[in-house]
Amino acid sequence: MTSPSSPSSPLHVVGGGLAGSEAAWQLAERGIPVILHEMRPVKRTEAHQTDGLAELVCSNSLRSDDAEYNAVGLLHQELRRAGSLILRTADATAVPAGGALAVDREAFSQAVTTALHDHPLITIVREELTTLPSADWGPTIIATGPLTSAPLAESIRQATAEDSLAFFDAIAPIVYKDSIDFSKAWFQSRYDKGTGTDYINCPMTKDEYEAFLDALLAAEKTEFKEWEKDTPYFEGCLPIEVMAERGRQTLAYGPMKPVGLTNPHNPTVKPHAIIQLRQDNTLGTLYNIVGFQTKLKHGEQSRIFRMIPGLENAEFARLGGIHRNTFLNSPRLLDQQLRLKALPHIRFAGQVTGCEGYVESTAVGLMAGLFTAAEVLGRDLSSPPNTTALGAILSHITGGAEAETYQPMNVNFGLFPEPPVERDERGRRLKGRDRKKSYSKRAYTELTPWLEQVSTIG
């Protein structure tokens, strides 16, 4: 591979996941040539199934699309306003999911791949980058994600003079819809949100729940390699068997909670627990088991998950799995515009920075692309206000979090500075949903000047 020979040479983005795809798009849309490096299929990972760009390896959900009362929904809105390729594609490939934004994962990845492949200023190179590029490459974005290859991770460790942090992330299984028994299961969204056909529900009596729990706790799990054994899990994506080990009612109050649902086959009896399956593709032929990330061996998964009423004859399009994720101690290592302090020609983006979630990864990729474009084109671009969802994430990962205890974080209103105390017409302090709405209203207003800055780039 050759290094750039002049300022007009293409910029490099390393990693074709959500963040890298978004960063490359933002650069190219501002007239900057981009070489997008993706190591698949030359080198595969334990989690990816295809060589498509922006492949979703875990859930197919981008979570809540409620921009008034939910921080991730607000982030959706901000990304749309900023011209995000990923959000535009998600909207175009959406499948029913109640109040959430979920996509047909194959159609989504294919559409992102096509958009980048067809862009006249983007060149996709399939190869593994094993070391951090030198300054001769010019401004470079590293968006290799939580599955950064070992040689590159070691190069990053050496450049930063500290160990990368790591955690485990688990994947939920996917079931063919036509193998589900609808004499026991039914369609309904919790609290009847959405179309009413977004989720399939499988009820359990207390005895069925207890038997399922016993089987889950006794089942064989995958063995970790020696170097993986001390790696913690990310709390937001725990394997179902790990949750079960925390107490016999943990699942009944977690992913298997029965609230907001009524069994039409037996409406007078309240189930002790309910398993939900969420539509996974546009055709509605595949459903993933919500919250059932797992490290169970494949044979055990088939046996135990078929104990669920309605899934006795379930056929699995994909069984669950587990993979090791890595991320930087970003509050210590990155500046306010995502540059590596030790090597400021390099920016990091996406989950490798310690943001958690598809949408958050996209957001950091978008910001990295915009900051780099502004730098190359000689424009001024400040960081988005920390009162916005984009700014709150950026502030958290570049200094708002404690470096000593830094862990991956989803966007949430706890990352935003509190708005001024507001009161309702009776003089009472706003709380709950009204308080969340005040965060969102402020964010919408205060993002506008930043977007006006963005519009002057390129």
N, C-alpha and C positions, 0 to 999 in steps of 0.2 A: 504494500500500500504506500502511496506517495504522500508527502506532506504538502500543504498548500504553498504555493510559490508567490502569491500576491494577495493583497487585501480582498480582491474580487473572487478569490477561490472559494469553493463551497465550504460552508460550515458543517461540522460533524455532530450528529446526534447518535448516541450509542444506546441501543435498546428499542425494540419495536412494540413495546406494550402500550398501555393507555397513555402514560406520561410521555414516552418518546414519540409516539404517533402524534399526540397533540402539539408537542414542542416543534416537531418538524413542520407541521401544518402552519403553525403561527409564523414561523420564519419564512416559509415559502410564500405565504400569502402577502408578505411584505416585500416581495421581490428578491429575497435572499436565497441563492442556490443551497441545497442541503444534500448531504450524503447521510442516509439513515442506515446504520449498521444493525443487523439482526443476526444472531448466531444460529437460530433455527432455520433450516433443518440440519445444517452442518454439525451443530452440537445441540442435542435435545436436553430438556430438563425432566425432572421426575413428575412435574405437574401438568405440563402442556401436552395436548393431544394432537395439535396440528402445527403447521408452519405459518398460519395466518397471523397478521399483525393485530394487535389489540384483542388477543384471545382472552376470554373470561374463563379462568381456571377453577373458580369456586362457584359461587352462586351466579345466577343470571339476573339478579336484581341490583339496581342502583339505588335501592331503598326509597324512602318516602319522597313523593314529589310535591308535598305540601309546602309551598313557599312562605306561607304566613305563620305557621306554628311549628315548623320543624327545621332545624339547622341544615340538614342535608338537602331538603327541598329548597331552602333559600340558596344553597350553593348551586343547585341545578339552575335556578333562575339566573344567578350571576354568571354562570358559565355560558348560558344561552345569550345573555346580553353582550358577553365578550366575544362571541363568534366561535364558540368551541365546536370543533369537528366531532368530538366524541359525543357531546350532548345532541347535536343535530342528527347524528347517525342513530343514537339511542331512540330518539323520538320517531325516526323513520322505521325502525325495526321493533317497536314496542309490542309486547304481548299483554293481555289482561293481567292485572296484579293488584286490584283494589286501588288503594291510595298510593301504591308504590309505582316506580318506573322500572319495569323489567323488560328484557329484550330476548328475541330469538338469538341465541348466542352465535350460531353459525352465520346467520344472515348479517348480524352486527359486525363480526370480524371480517367477513367477506367484503362488506361495504366500505369499511375503513381501509382495508388493504387496497381495494380498487381505487378509492379516492387518492391515496398516497401514490400508488403506482402510476396513475394517469396524470398526476400533477407535473407540468413541464419542468418545474424547478427542483423536483425531488428524485434522487437516484437511490434505489434500495440495494444495498450490498449485503450478501449473505455470508458472514464470516464471524468468527469469534475474536473479540479484542481481548488480549490477555494482559495488557499493561495500560496504565493511564497515559494518555497522549502527552507529548511534550508541548511546550509553549509554541513550537514551530507550527503546530496545527491551528493555532489561533483559538478563539473562543469555542469551547466544546461542551456539549451537554451529555452527562452520563445519566441515563435513565434505565439502568439494567434491572431494576426491580428487586423484589425480595429474593429472587433466585439468581442473583449475580454469580457468575461462574467462579470457581475457586481461584484460578490464577489472577483474575482481575480483582477479586476481593482481597487477595494477598497484596497486590500492588497498592490498593487503596490503604490497607493497613500500614504498609511501610511508609506511604506518603504522609499519613496522619499521625504516625508514631503512637497509635493505640489500637487495641483490638476492636473489631466490629462487634456489635451486639447481635443477638440472634434469638429467634423464637420459632415455635412450630405452628403451622397453619394446617387445618384439616379440610377435606372436601366432602360434600354430601353426595349420596347416591342419587341416580336418576332412574325413574320407573316408566315403562311404557304404559300409557293410559289404558290401552285396550286389554291390559292384564289385570286391571283393578276391578273388584267386585262391587258394583254399585247397588247391590241389594243391601249392603252394609255401609258403604261410603256415600257421600253426597257432596254436591257443590254448594259452597257458601263462603263469603268473605266475612271475617270477624266483624261483628256489629253491622253486617250487611253493607259494608263499603264496597264501592266498585260496581261491577256488573252483576255480581252474584254468582258468577261462574269462574272466578279467578283462582279459587283454591278448591282442592278436593280434601274432604275431612274424613278421618277414620277414628271412630270412638272406641274407648276402652272402659270396661268396668274396673272396679277396684281390684278384683281378683286377676283380671287379665293384665292390668298394669303391674301388679306385684310379680306375676310370673315372668313378664317381659323384663322387669328390672333384675330379677334373679339371673335370668339367662344372660343379660347384658353384662352384669358384674362378673360372671363366671367365664365369659368368652375369652378366646385367645386373641391377643393383640399383636400387632407387628412389633418386632424387636428393633430397637434402635442401635445404630452403630455406636461404637465406644465414644467417638467424638461428638455425638449428638445427645448423650445421656443427661447432661446438665443444662440443656436448652429449655427455657420455660415456654409455656403456651401463651399466645395472645388471648387475653380474657374475653375479647369480643368474638372469638371463633373457637371455643373449646370443643373438643370431641365429646360426643354425647355420653360416652362411658366415663369420661373424666367428670362431667357434671353429675352423673349418677353416683359416683364415689363420694360426692360431697354431702349426700343425704338422700334418703329414700323419697322425699317429696320434691327434691330440687327440679326434676324434669316436669312434674305436674304443675309447678309454679313458674316454669320456664317455657321451653319450646313446645311442651305438650299441655299447656294450660287450656282448660275447657271453656273459658269465659267468652261471651259474645257470640256463641254458636248454639244452634238448636238442631238436634237430630230429627229429621222429618220421618225417619223410620220408627222412632219411638220418642215422640216429642214430650212426653210427661216425665221421662227419666233423664236426669242430668248425668252425662258421662263423667267418670272420674278423671279422665285425661283424653285429649284429642290430638292426633297427629295430623298435621296439615301438609299437603303437597301443592307446590306452586307451579303454574304453567312455565315450561322451560323453552318452548319454541312457538313460532307463529302458528303452525298447523295445529297446535294443541295435542300433539301425540306423545309428548314427553313431559313429565312432571318430576321436579326434584323434591326430596323430603326435607321440609323446612327445619333447620336447626340440627340436622342429623349428620354433621361433620363427624368423621369417625376414623380411628386407627385400628378397627377390628380387621382381622384377616378376612379375605374375600369370602371364603366358605362360611365363616361365622356370620358375616353380614347377610348373606342369602338366607341362612337358616333363621336367624333371629328376627330380621325385619319381616319375614313371612309369618311371624306370630301376630302381627298387627292385623286386626279385623279389617277385611277388605283387601289385604295384600297377601293373602294365603297363597295365591298363584302368581304373585308379582314376577314379572320379567324385568331385569335391570339392563338399561342401556349403558350405564356406567356405575360401578361400585365406588364407594368412598375411598379416600386415600389420605396421605399425610406427607408434608414436605417441610423442609427446614428453610426458614426465611432469615435474611440478614438485613440490617439497617445501620445507618450511621448514627453516631451520637451528635446529631445535627446542631443542637444548641451550642456545643463546644467547637464544632468544626466548620460551620457555614456562616457567612455573613448575611446581612439583611436582604440581599438579592440572590441568595442561594449559591454564591461562589465559595469554593473551597479556600479557606484562609491560607492554607499552605501553598496552594497552586491556584491563584485567582483567575487563570484562564479557563478553569474548569468549573462548571455549574453542575449540581446534582438536581434530579427531579424525580418525583414519584415516590413509591413506597420505600425505596432505599433510603429516603430521607427520614423515615419514621412516621410519615402520615399513614393512616390505615384506611383502606376502602377504595373501591374503584373511582368514586367521584372525587375524593380527596387527591388521589394519585393524578387524575386528569387535571385537577386545579393547579397542582404544583408544576405539572408539565406545561400548562398554559402560561403560568407566570414565568417559568424559566425561559420559555421561548420568547416571550415579550421582552423580558429584561435583556436577553442576548441581542434581539433585534434592535432595541433602542441603543445599546452600546455600540453595535457595529455601524449603525446609521447615524450616530452622533446626535441622537435625540435624548431628551430628559424624560425619564419615567420613574416616578417615585413608587414606593411600595403602596399597595392598596391600603386604605384605612383599616385599622384593626377592629373597627366597628362593623366591618363587612365580613361575610363568610370567608372570602378569599384572604383578606387581611388577617383574620383571626388565625387561620391555619398557618399562614406564613410567619406570623409573629410567634406562634407557639413553637414551631420547629426550628426557628432561628434565634431563640433566646428566651421565649416566654416560659418554656419548660425548664425544670431543674435538670442540669446535665447529669448529675449524679444518679438520678432515678428515672432517666428518660426512657419511656416506653411508647410503642405505637399508639396513636390516638385518632379516633374518628372525629369529625367536626361535631361540635355541640355548643350550645349557648354558654356553657361554662368557660369557653375559650374567649368569649367576647367581654370587653369591659362593660360593666353594668350601666344601663341607661339611667338618666336622671329619674328620680322618684316621680312617678306619675300616679294620678288619682282619678277615680271614676267620678261620675256626676254626683255621687253621694259623699265624695271626699275620702273614700277608702283607697288604700294603696293597691295598685294593680298586681294581681298574682296569677299564677297558673298560665292558662292560655292567653289571657290578656297581656300578661307580662312578656310572653314569647312574641306576641304580635308586635309589641313595641320594639323589640330587638330587630324584627324583620323590617318594619317601617323605616327605622333609622338607617339600617343597612342599605335599603333600596336607594334612599336619598343620597347617602354619603358615598355610594359607589359611583354615582353619575359623574362627578368631576374627574375621577380616575379614568373612567371609560373615555372621557373626552381627551385626556392625555394619550391614551392608547390609540385613539383614532388619528393622531398626528404622526404615528410611526409608519413609515413606508407608504 
